[in-house]
Amino acid sequence: MRTAIYARVSTDDQTCEQQLTALRDYVSARGWKIQGEYVDQAISGVKQSRPAFDKLLATARARQIDAVIVWKLDRFGRSLSHLVSVTQELSSLGVRFIATTQGIDTDEGNPTARLLLHLMASFAEFERELIRERTRAGVARARRQGKRIGRPRRVFRHDVARELAAQGKSQRAIALELGVTPSHRGGSAVKPRY
């Protein structure tokens, strides 16, 4: 059987090596062939587009694989609806979906695993919603305490921009020197070009 393994981590300081090792061992123990490894490094699972994930789906649509193997559901699907739609698409293409650590295999002869897939995806989405709710509550509490949320404000030196413009420098050159984008219009003397 031709397989594709997929692994993902959300941040640069994490590694996919544990997932990949476990997935390679799983495939090897069954005598299957790894057609490709698809790895998204430092990419959130909720992102609409994930480069390796998109390539994996293109490979499945080209019918170059027989199974997609992942370590856990939360490494694969964005949400319950996304997970269900992707696994349904894979099934319609004749491609099995296997989550090794959770005992999920969408093989047509395994209706129990399909039910478990839907239940676990529901729990994963519920957990994500709880995390979002706690995050929103934490941000609201921080704002009530007067803390600034988000990126630090960048100080734009209008006086320096005016001086550079008076010297005849272009908007692009001024923006480059001040470390801002040329479209910054925060009341500076640097006029946008039309």
VEXKE-394104 format. One record per residue (C-alpha): y negated, x negated, z negated; residue in three letters. Coordinates in nm, 4 decimals, padded with zeros to 6 digits. Layout:
<rs>
<y->Y; x->X; z->Z; residuo->ALA> $
...
</rs>
This chain:
<rs>
<y->00.0000; x->00.0000; z->00.0000; residuo->MET> $
<y->-00.3468; x->-00.1288; z->00.0942; residuo->ARG> $
<y->-00.5805; x->-00.1107; z->-00.2035; residuo->THR> $
<y->-00.9474; x->-00.1648; z->-00.2735; residuo->ALA> $
<y->-01.0541; x->-00.2551; z->-00.6241; residuo->ILE> $
<y->-01.3987; x->-00.1666; z->-00.7535; residuo->TYR> $
<y->-01.5782; x->-00.3133; z->-01.0545; residuo->ALA> $
<y->-01.9312; x->-00.2679; z->-01.1867; residuo->ARG> $
<y->-02.1473; x->-00.3916; z->-01.4714; residuo->VAL> $
<y->-02.4982; x->-00.2711; z->-01.5520; residuo->SER> $
<y->-02.6749; x->-00.5939; z->-01.6499; residuo->THR> $
<y->-02.6945; x->-00.9574; z->-01.5405; residuo->ASP> $
<y->-02.5650; x->-01.0857; z->-01.8741; residuo->ASP> $
<y->-02.2366; x->-00.8951; z->-01.8286; residuo->GLN> $
<y->-01.9463; x->-01.0018; z->-01.6091; residuo->THR> $
<y->-01.6878; x->-00.8082; z->-01.4078; residuo->CYS> $
<y->-01.4187; x->-01.0695; z->-01.4617; residuo->GLU> $
<y->-01.2252; x->-00.8716; z->-01.7250; residuo->GLN> $
<y->-01.2161; x->-00.5654; z->-01.5000; residuo->GLN> $
<y->-01.1174; x->-00.7680; z->-01.1920; residuo->LEU> $
<y->-00.8387; x->-00.9563; z->-01.3720; residuo->THR> $
<y->-00.6886; x->-00.6322; z->-01.5049; residuo->ALA> $
<y->-00.7130; x->-00.4641; z->-01.1639; residuo->LEU> $
<y->-00.5570; x->-00.7611; z->-00.9810; residuo->ARG> $
<y->-00.2699; x->-00.7638; z->-01.2313; residuo->ASP> $
<y->-00.2184; x->-00.3878; z->-01.1887; residuo->TYR> $
<y->-00.1980; x->-00.4188; z->-00.8092; residuo->VAL> $
<y->00.0227; x->-00.7287; z->-00.8225; residuo->SER> $
<y->00.2714; x->-00.5674; z->-01.0650; residuo->ALA> $
<y->00.3314; x->-00.2898; z->-00.8106; residuo->ARG> $
<y->00.3663; x->-00.5206; z->-00.5112; residuo->GLY> $
<y->00.0619; x->-00.3693; z->-00.3398; residuo->TRP> $
<y->-00.1922; x->-00.5574; z->-00.1294; residuo->LYS> $
<y->-00.5612; x->-00.5964; z->-00.2171; residuo->ILE> $
<y->-00.7503; x->-00.5195; z->00.1027; residuo->GLN> $
<y->-01.0872; x->-00.5907; z->-00.0612; residuo->GLY> $
<y->-01.2738; x->-00.6367; z->-00.3872; residuo->GLU> $
<y->-01.6000; x->-00.4482; z->-00.4270; residuo->TYR> $
<y->-01.8259; x->-00.5597; z->-00.7108; residuo->VAL> $
<y->-02.1675; x->-00.4229; z->-00.8093; residuo->ASP> $
<y->-02.3330; x->-00.6668; z->-01.0492; residuo->GLN> $
<y->-02.6308; x->-00.5551; z->-01.2617; residuo->ALA> $
<y->-02.6400; x->-00.2086; z->-01.1073; residuo->ILE> $
<y->-02.6640; x->00.1072; z->-01.3151; residuo->SER> $
<y->-02.3983; x->00.3685; z->-01.2580; residuo->GLY> $
<y->-02.6608; x->00.6385; z->-01.2168; residuo->VAL> $
<y->-02.8234; x->00.4715; z->-00.9153; residuo->LYS> $
<y->-02.7978; x->00.6696; z->-00.5960; residuo->GLN> $
<y->-02.7119; x->00.3663; z->-00.3862; residuo->SER> $
<y->-02.4853; x->00.0824; z->-00.4941; residuo->ARG> $
<y->-02.4208; x->-00.1752; z->-00.2186; residuo->PRO> $
<y->-02.0545; x->-00.2552; z->-00.2948; residuo->ALA> $
<y->-01.9757; x->00.1096; z->-00.3710; residuo->PHE> $
<y->-02.1271; x->00.2150; z->-00.0373; residuo->ASP> $
<y->-01.9192; x->-00.0489; z->00.1474; residuo->LYS> $
<y->-01.6075; x->00.0721; z->-00.0341; residuo->LEU> $
<y->-01.6669; x->00.4293; z->00.0837; residuo->LEU> $
<y->-01.7262; x->00.3075; z->00.4400; residuo->ALA> $
<y->-01.3928; x->00.1221; z->00.4254; residuo->THR> $
<y->-01.2185; x->00.4378; z->00.3016; residuo->ALA> $
<y->-01.3822; x->00.6476; z->00.5738; residuo->ARG> $
<y->-01.2586; x->00.3966; z->00.8322; residuo->ALA> $
<y->-00.9101; x->00.4568; z->00.6849; residuo->ARG> $
<y->-00.8571; x->00.0880; z->00.6139; residuo->GLN> $
<y->-00.7244; x->00.1493; z->00.2608; residuo->ILE> $
<y->-00.4686; x->00.3724; z->00.0916; residuo->ASP> $
<y->-00.6002; x->00.3612; z->-00.2675; residuo->ALA> $
<y->-00.9162; x->00.2896; z->-00.4661; residuo->VAL> $
<y->-00.8454; x->00.1326; z->-00.8030; residuo->ILE> $
<y->-01.1003; x->00.1125; z->-01.0864; residuo->VAL> $
<y->-01.0807; x->00.0075; z->-01.4482; residuo->TRP> $
<y->-01.2490; x->00.3204; z->-01.5945; residuo->LYS> $
<y->-01.4144; x->00.6346; z->-01.4631; residuo->LEU> $
<y->-01.7584; x->00.5353; z->-01.5936; residuo->ASP> $
<y->-01.7489; x->00.2240; z->-01.3728; residuo->ARG> $
<y->-01.7151; x->00.4467; z->-01.0652; residuo->PHE> $
<y->-01.8918; x->00.7843; z->-01.0807; residuo->GLY> $
<y->-02.2624; x->00.8601; z->-01.1388; residuo->ARG> $
<y->-02.2019; x->01.2036; z->-01.2819; residuo->SER> $
<y->-01.9290; x->01.4638; z->-01.3006; residuo->LEU> $
<y->-02.0327; x->01.6241; z->-00.9726; residuo->SER> $
<y->-02.0565; x->01.2832; z->-00.8008; residuo->HIS> $
<y->-01.7164; x->01.1744; z->-00.9322; residuo->LEU> $
<y->-01.5524; x->01.5002; z->-00.8280; residuo->VAL> $
<y->-01.7079; x->01.4976; z->-00.4799; residuo->SER> $
<y->-01.6132; x->01.1324; z->-00.4159; residuo->VAL> $
<y->-01.2548; x->01.1763; z->-00.5371; residuo->THR> $
<y->-01.2256; x->01.4921; z->-00.3253; residuo->GLN> $
<y->-01.3558; x->01.3026; z->-00.0233; residuo->GLU> $
<y->-01.1094; x->01.0199; z->-00.0882; residuo->LEU> $
<y->-00.8284; x->01.2750; z->-00.1202; residuo->SER> $
<y->-00.9254; x->01.4376; z->00.2111; residuo->SER> $
<y->-00.9062; x->01.0903; z->00.3691; residuo->LEU> $
<y->-00.5588; x->01.0394; z->00.2228; residuo->GLY> $
<y->-00.6859; x->00.7767; z->-00.0238; residuo->VAL> $
<y->-00.5587; x->00.7823; z->-00.3835; residuo->ARG> $
<y->-00.7972; x->00.7233; z->-00.6717; residuo->PHE> $
<y->-00.6591; x->00.5359; z->-00.9728; residuo->ILE> $
<y->-00.8367; x->00.4604; z->-01.3025; residuo->ALA> $
<y->-00.5945; x->00.2157; z->-01.4618; residuo->THR> $
<y->-00.6963; x->00.2228; z->-01.8302; residuo->THR> $
<y->-00.7094; x->00.6011; z->-01.8397; residuo->GLN> $
<y->-00.3818; x->00.6787; z->-01.6633; residuo->GLY> $
<y->-00.5505; x->00.8688; z->-01.3833; residuo->ILE> $
<y->-00.3907; x->00.8784; z->-01.0390; residuo->ASP> $
<y->-00.4856; x->01.1453; z->-00.7850; residuo->THR> $
<y->-00.1547; x->01.1114; z->-00.6056; residuo->ASP> $
<y->-00.0688; x->01.4559; z->-00.4682; residuo->GLU> $
<y->00.2441; x->01.4672; z->-00.6862; residuo->GLY> $
<y->00.0463; x->01.4281; z->-01.0108; residuo->ASN> $
<y->-00.1520; x->01.7464; z->-01.0935; residuo->PRO> $
<y->-00.1734; x->01.6501; z->-01.4627; residuo->THR> $
<y->-00.3651; x->01.3334; z->-01.3781; residuo->ALA> $
<y->-00.6049; x->01.5330; z->-01.1602; residuo->ARG> $
<y->-00.6767; x->01.7682; z->-01.4513; residuo->LEU> $
<y->-00.7247; x->01.4710; z->-01.6843; residuo->LEU> $
<y->-00.9686; x->01.3176; z->-01.4333; residuo->LEU> $
<y->-01.1882; x->01.6274; z->-01.4480; residuo->HIS> $
<y->-01.1736; x->01.6462; z->-01.8281; residuo->LEU> $
<y->-01.2579; x->01.2797; z->-01.8783; residuo->MET> $
<y->-01.5416; x->01.2977; z->-01.6267; residuo->ALA> $
<y->-01.6838; x->01.5923; z->-01.8230; residuo->SER> $
<y->-01.6684; x->01.3946; z->-02.1467; residuo->PHE> $
<y->-01.8319; x->01.0921; z->-01.9793; residuo->ALA> $
<y->-02.1190; x->01.3084; z->-01.8506; residuo->GLU> $
<y->-02.1584; x->01.4684; z->-02.1937; residuo->PHE> $
<y->-02.1812; x->01.1226; z->-02.3526; residuo->GLU> $
<y->-02.4463; x->01.0111; z->-02.1001; residuo->ARG> $
<y->-02.6512; x->01.3229; z->-02.1775; residuo->GLU> $
<y->-02.6318; x->01.2495; z->-02.5506; residuo->LEU> $
<y->-02.7544; x->00.8946; z->-02.4875; residuo->ILE> $
<y->-03.0456; x->01.0257; z->-02.2763; residuo->ARG> $
<y->-03.1345; x->01.2754; z->-02.5482; residuo->GLU> $
<y->-03.1349; x->01.0038; z->-02.8172; residuo->ARG> $
<y->-03.3432; x->00.7761; z->-02.5940; residuo->THR> $
<y->-03.6032; x->01.0490; z->-02.5329; residuo->ARG> $
<y->-03.6185; x->01.1218; z->-02.9065; residuo->ALA> $
<y->-03.6669; x->00.7499; z->-02.9817; residuo->GLY> $
<y->-03.9468; x->00.7193; z->-02.7248; residuo->VAL> $
<y->-04.1200; x->01.0300; z->-02.8623; residuo->ALA> $
<y->-04.0962; x->00.8912; z->-03.2177; residuo->ARG> $
<y->-04.2383; x->00.5543; z->-03.1062; residuo->ALA> $
<y->-04.5303; x->00.7279; z->-02.9316; residuo->ARG> $
<y->-04.6052; x->00.9341; z->-03.2429; residuo->ARG> $
<y->-04.6200; x->00.6054; z->-03.4344; residuo->GLN> $
<y->-04.8768; x->00.4768; z->-03.1854; residuo->GLY> $
<y->-04.6500; x->00.2301; z->-03.0067; residuo->LYS> $
<y->-04.7087; x->00.1718; z->-02.6389; residuo->ARG> $
<y->-04.4050; x->00.2428; z->-02.4219; residuo->ILE> $
<y->-04.3346; x->00.0734; z->-02.0900; residuo->GLY> $
<y->-04.4491; x->-00.2434; z->-01.9229; residuo->ARG> $
<y->-04.7384; x->-00.4341; z->-02.0735; residuo->PRO> $
<y->-05.0691; x->-00.3602; z->-01.9048; residuo->ARG> $
<y->-05.1888; x->-00.6189; z->-01.6612; residuo->ARG> $
<y->-05.5469; x->-00.7297; z->-01.7010; residuo->VAL> $
<y->-05.7304; x->-00.7273; z->-01.3702; residuo->PHE> $
<y->-06.0279; x->-00.9597; z->-01.3624; residuo->ARG> $
<y->-06.2896; x->-00.7670; z->-01.1633; residuo->HIS> $
<y->-06.5499; x->-01.0368; z->-01.2151; residuo->ASP> $
<y->-06.3222; x->-01.3032; z->-01.0631; residuo->VAL> $
<y->-06.2330; x->-01.0717; z->-00.7719; residuo->ALA> $
<y->-06.6028; x->-01.0126; z->-00.6969; residuo->ARG> $
<y->-06.6738; x->-01.3840; z->-00.7121; residuo->GLU> $
<y->-06.3869; x->-01.4649; z->-00.4738; residuo->LEU> $
<y->-06.4985; x->-01.1865; z->-00.2367; residuo->ALA> $
<y->-06.8531; x->-01.3311; z->-00.2412; residuo->ALA> $
<y->-06.7014; x->-01.6656; z->-00.1355; residuo->GLN> $
<y->-06.5643; x->-01.4888; z->00.1731; residuo->GLY> $
<y->-06.1978; x->-01.4791; z->00.0745; residuo->LYS> $
<y->-05.9826; x->-01.2022; z->00.2197; residuo->SER> $
<y->-05.8406; x->-00.9199; z->00.0121; residuo->GLN> $
<y->-05.4919; x->-01.0635; z->00.0580; residuo->ARG> $
<y->-05.6015; x->-01.4122; z->-00.0573; residuo->ALA> $
<y->-05.7803; x->-01.2665; z->-00.3601; residuo->ILE> $
<y->-05.4773; x->-01.0541; z->-00.4506; residuo->ALA> $
<y->-05.2507; x->-01.3570; z->-00.4199; residuo->LEU> $
<y->-05.4751; x->-01.5679; z->-00.6414; residuo->GLU> $
<y->-05.5029; x->-01.2941; z->-00.9061; residuo->LEU> $
<y->-05.1325; x->-01.2094; z->-00.8937; residuo->GLY> $
<y->-05.1754; x->-00.8465; z->-00.7883; residuo->VAL> $
<y->-05.0855; x->-00.6517; z->-00.4778; residuo->THR> $
<y->-05.3515; x->-00.6224; z->-00.2056; residuo->PRO> $
<y->-05.3563; x->-00.2441; z->-00.2558; residuo->SER> $
<y->-05.4872; x->-00.2767; z->-00.6148; residuo->HIS> $
<y->-05.8077; x->-00.0738; z->-00.6131; residuo->ARG> $
<y->-05.8832; x->-00.0429; z->-00.9806; residuo->GLY> $
<y->-06.2567; x->-00.0384; z->-00.9165; residuo->GLY> $
<y->-06.2731; x->-00.3992; z->-00.7966; residuo->SER> $
<y->-06.5123; x->-00.5332; z->-00.5395; residuo->ALA> $
<y->-06.2149; x->-00.6097; z->-00.3191; residuo->VAL> $
<y->-06.2324; x->-00.3423; z->-00.0509; residuo->LYS> $
<y->-05.9147; x->-00.2151; z->00.1179; residuo->PRO> $
<y->-05.8836; x->-00.2853; z->00.4902; residuo->ARG> $
<y->-05.8342; x->00.0157; z->00.7143; residuo->TYR> $
</rs>
